[in-house]
Amino acid sequence: MKTPPQLDFDQSYAWFFDIDGTLLEFAETPEQAHVSENLRELLSRVQQHADQALALITGRSIASADSLFAPLKLPTAGQHGFERRGPQGKLHYLGANSLPEDELQAILAIENRHPGTLIENKGGCVAVHYRRVPELGESVIQLVEDIAASLKPDYETLKGNNVIEIKRANCNKGHAVRAYMEREPFL
């Protein structure tokens, strides 16, 4: 294992990192993503050097992020800010942790109708991945948008890299960063 580089930066910065597509390459499925020991060590060192002002901001659930970065347990905003864990480990949620049952069942049925898709039920939001079948992208997007239409204005869709999600309309990564910036040690 290589020795991580020396850290030389101003300690007065707060650090926010997205996971998929930023810290990590996109994987075929969320479970196939891999965090190297070097990355864990580097994040731990940055967090210490920045007086704990480091957080992960992700579309993943906090539980998914924790399993990737274990044994680190960093402050994390999951599900685009729907759930947020502060530096002391306290969890905050912006509403009930599930989609309405009828719409959830309709989303779950997509996996059977379109083999190769993958449904990721995160709780407060649900993602439909079509990375393994990109040719189904337009069809999957339309299905998800049709299902989400009945949930407006409380929910909205968010398109990503071969994925579309139904998420709370009041949740986004920018709001999550602002919420962290209102509290120590991120001030």
PyMOL commands that set and color helices and strands:
alter all, ss='L'
color gray80, all
select helices_A, chain A and resi 30-32+37-49+62-69+79-81+101-113+134-149+173-181
alter helices_A, ss='H'
color red, helices_A
select strands_A, chain A and resi 15-17+54-57+76-78+83-85+91-93+118-121+126-129+155-160+163-168
alter strands_A, ss='S'
color yellow, strands_A
deselect
rebuild
show_as cartoon
